[in-house]
Amino acid sequence: MNIKNTYIRIDQKISDSLKSLTKSQSKICIIVDNNDNFKGVLNDGDIRRALLEGKSLETKIDKIYNKKPITLKKNYNKELALKKLDDQGIDQAPIVDKKKVIGIFFKNKSLYQELKIPIVIMSGGLGTRLKPITIKLPKALIPIKKDPMLSSVIKNIKNYGFTNFILCTYYKNKMIKNYYKNGKILDISIKYVNEKKPLGTAGALSLLRNKITEKNFLLTNCDVLSQINYKNLLEFHIKNKADLTVATRKYVSQSQYGEINLKGIAIKNIVEKPKRDVIINAGIYVFKKNCLKFLKYNDHTDMNEFITKLIKKNKKVIAYPFYESWFDLGTKEQLKISKNYV
């Protein structure tokens, strides 16, 4: 790896650091001055925390980077370095010599076993928002360019090494099964769980209690197409020992109306169609299997209801903010826009 691919100047923005992370694939940015002298680090977690706190992609990194990170010297001891990183709960550290970064030390931690976890995809919706297309075709099989919607979702996930899939189906389930069969068409393994009646956005999970043997499973909807790093999401969930991790994304919401601000009955001002940044549930999750015991078997349950129940049960429910592309293919508008990005 070329160390300079990780370099970011202090006066650059969060958006610049994201480009660096994508280019280097190292999960860390090395912050340097104009003479390439080491100043600190910025990692994936720092960026996500900043976005959760309301910072934007235009925020300068000098406000969020770690000025006193863990570093290693040129002649470091590997065993002591591993202990140092373990004690701090971090996965990498720059190796610094005379104010210059000469390398990056990475823990040799493999998630190979965890990549065997099942990927559950909710594929049984009626696709009401996409009528009349869904009168004859299930939402999962609606084409985006050459591939069905569901194939695009699966391929994005498969790119991160996951090959074990479970499809929860209901509406026109035979069409989906006849198309994908056992998954060989996409070089993956597919099993099916069929709802006998509509069970809402979370109820089908109650049918999985005896079908999931791994400690964790990843869940998404067949109409959620994103470039989110699913491997990083899983790693984040495991590292934080969460019961449920919800992928969240900042979204700009604009009112259709002028907003009037009052003081008593006096109008102070009018803001025309104001915009607000809101954090939305992106429909991508990592669950611990033991969460399923809080679902009543074969009972209608919506996801927000289930998440609220887990919170009330004092389960650890956390957010994973991400900044990669995201489309809700369940709407005609987003479906049309997404075709330019697939």
N, C-alpha and C positions, 0 to 999 in steps of 0.2 A: 504494500500500500504506500502511495506517495503521501508523506506526512503533510505536505503543503495543501493537499486537497481538503484538509480539516481546518485550515487557518481561516479565521474571521477577524477583521479589524474591529476595534472598540466602537468606532463610529457607525458600524453597519447595523442593519435592522434584523428583526426576527425572521423576516421573509428570506433574507440572505443566508441566515444560518440553516434554514430548512433546505435550501438548495445544496449547501455544503453537506448536510447529513445524508441527503439522497445520493450525492455524488460519491462520497467516501464510504457509505454503508458502515460507518464505524460507531454510530450512536453518540459521538462526542465531537464538539467543535473546540479547537484550540484558539483561545483569544490572544492575539498578539498586537503589538504596536507597529508603527511604520517601519521599524528596524527588525521586525520579526522576533522581538524579545517577548518571552512568555509573560502573560498577564493573568491568565485564569482559564477556566473551562466553562462550557455551556453544553449540557447534555439534553437528551430527549425529554427527561423528566422535568428539567428546569423550564423548558418551553411550554410543556403541558400545564404546569402550575401557573405560569404567567398568563396563559390563555384563560384558565379558570378564574384568575383574579381580575379579568376584564381587560388585560393588555391586548393590543391589536398586532397584526403582522407588521405594522409600520413602526412599532415601538423599538427604540434603540436598545441594543443588547447591553449597553453599559449599565442599564437599570436592572438587569436580571441575571447577569452571569456570576459565577462563583469566583470570587477574588482570592479565596484561600482554600483551594482544593487539595486533596491528597495527591502528592507527587512522589515519584521514585527517583533515586539518584542513579548515576551511570552504572555503578557496580552493585546493583541491588541483589538481594538474596531472594530467590523465587518463593521459597517457603514462607519467609517473613512477609513478602509482598502479598501473597495470597491471603495470609492472616489479616494483614492490614486492610485489604479490600473487603474481606468478609466482615470484619468488625464494624466497618463503616457502611456496609450494605451496598457497595458499588461494584460495578463489573469491569471498569477500566480506569487507568490512571496514566497521565503523561510522564515520560521519563525526561527529566530536565538536567541539563549540564551547562553551567555558566549562562543562565537566562535563555538558553536555546532548547527547544524541544527536539530530542534526538530519536524519540520513539514513543509508542503507546503500548502499555502492558494490558493485555486482555486476560481475564479469567477464562480458563478452558472449560466453560460450562456448556454442556450440550442439553438441548431440550428434545433430543431424539425420541425418548420414550413418551414425552408429553405430546409429540406430534401424532401419536396414535389415537389421541382422543377423538371422539366422534364430533362431527360437525352436523348439527341439527338444523335443517332448513324448513321453515314453515311454508308449505306450498299448496295449502288447501283453500285459500280464500276465494270468495265469489268474484272478486275483481269488479265490484259494483262501479267504482270510479272510472273504469275503462270500458264500460258498455258503449256501443254495441259489440266491440271486438270480442268480449268475453262471453257472449251468448253462445258461440260455437267453439270457442277455444279457451282452455284454462289460462289464467294469467301467466303461469310459469312457462308456457310454451309460446307466448307472444314474441315474435322475432324482433331482434335488434340487429339491423343489418342482416348477417347470414345466420346468426345463432339465436336460439330461444333465449329469452331473458334469464332463465334459470341456469343455462349453460355458461353465460357470461359471469354470473355470480360464482358458480363453482370453479371456473377457470382462475378467477382472481384469487380464490382461497387456496386452490391447488398449487399456485405459484409459490406458496410459502411452505410447501412440503406436506400438507394435509391430504389424506386420501381416503379417509373413513367417513362416509356420509350417511345420514338418516334423513329421509324425506317424510315429513308429516303431510298427508294429503287428505282431501275430502272432495271438493268440487271437481268433477271430470277426472277423477283419480286414475281411471283405466288408461286414459290418453297419456298421462304422465308416465305411468308404469310401462306402457307399450313402447314409449319413445326411449326411455333410459335403461329399462330392464335392470341388470345387475351393476350397471355403471361402466361396463367394458368400453362403451362408445367414447368415454372420456378418460379411460385408463385409471379408474377409481373403483371403490367398492360402494354400492348403494343398497341400503335396506329401507323398507317402507313401514310406516305406521299409518293406518287409515282410520280417520274419524268416522264413526257411524252417524254422528250428528255434529253440527257446528259447535265447536268448543271454545270459540273466542281466540284471542291472540296468544293465550298462554295455556289454555286447558289441555291441549294435545300433549303437553309435557307430562301430564299425569299418566299417560299410556307408556312412558319410557322407563318406568322404575326398574323393570326387570330386563331391560334391553341395553342399559348403559352400565358397563363394569368399571370404567375408568373413574378416577376421583373427580375430574372436571369434564365439562363439555362446552363447546362453543355453539352459540345459537344466533341465527340471522333469519331474515325474511327473504323470500324468493324475489321480492321487488326492491331490494336494497343493493345497489351497485356502488362499490366504493373501492378506492385504492388504498384503504387503511392497511397498515402492516399487521396482519392477523397474528403473526408470530410474536411481535412486540406486545400486542394486546394480551396474549396468553401469558407471556413472561411477566408483564405488569401485574396481572391477576395473581399469579403464583407468588411473586415477590412480596406483595402486600397482604398475602394470606386472606384474601377476600372470599366471602361466600358468593357474592354476585358483583361483577364488574360491568357497568353500563357504558358503552361507547357514546360519548357526547360530542356535539359540534356546535360552534357558534353560528347563529343564523340571524340575518338582518330581517326584522319584521317591520313592515310598513303599513300604517293605518290607511284605510280608504277615505278617511274623513279628516277635516280640519279639527284640531284639538283646541278646545277653549279652556283657558286657565282663569279661574274665578277667585275673587276675594269677597266673600259674602255673595251679593248679587251683582257686584261690579265685575265686568269683563276686563281682566288685566292684559291679556294678549291672546292671539290666535296663532297656533302653529299649524301650517298647512301640511297634512299627511306626514306626520312625524315618523322617523325611523328609530327603531330600538334594536339593540343587540340582545338576543335571547339565546340561552343554551338549550338545545333540543336533544331528545332521546333519538339516537340514530338507528335504532332497531338492530343493534349488534351487541351481543352479550357473551360473557363467560360465566357459567354457573358451576358451583360445587354440586355434585350429584345429590348430596344430602338435603338440598333445598327442595327437592321434589316431594319430600314427605309432607310438606305444607300445602300440597295441592290435593283436593278431594278427587278421587279417581273418576274419570269420565264426566267431569262436571265443567260447565261453562265458566271460564275465568279469563278476564282480560289482563294484559301484561301490567298495566299500571296498578291494577288491583293486587296482583301477585307481588309486585315490588313493594308496595305499601305494606303488605302483610309481612314480608321478610324484615322490613325496617322495624315494624312493631314487635317482631319476635327477637329484636336486638341482634339480627344477623349483620355482618359487616358488608354493607352495600356501598360501593365506591364508584367514582366516575373516572373514565379514561378519555380525556379530551384529545381529539385528533384534528388534524388540519388538512388531511388528504381529501381528494375529490369525493363527493357523495351525491347520489341521486336517489330520489324516491320514485321508482318506476311505476308506482301505483297510480300516478296521475298522468293524464294525456300530455300536459305541458312538459313535465320532467322527462317523460318517455321520448318526446320529440327532441329535447335538448341533448339527452344522453347519447343519441345516435351519432353526434358529432365528436364524441370523446372515446367511443369504444374501439 
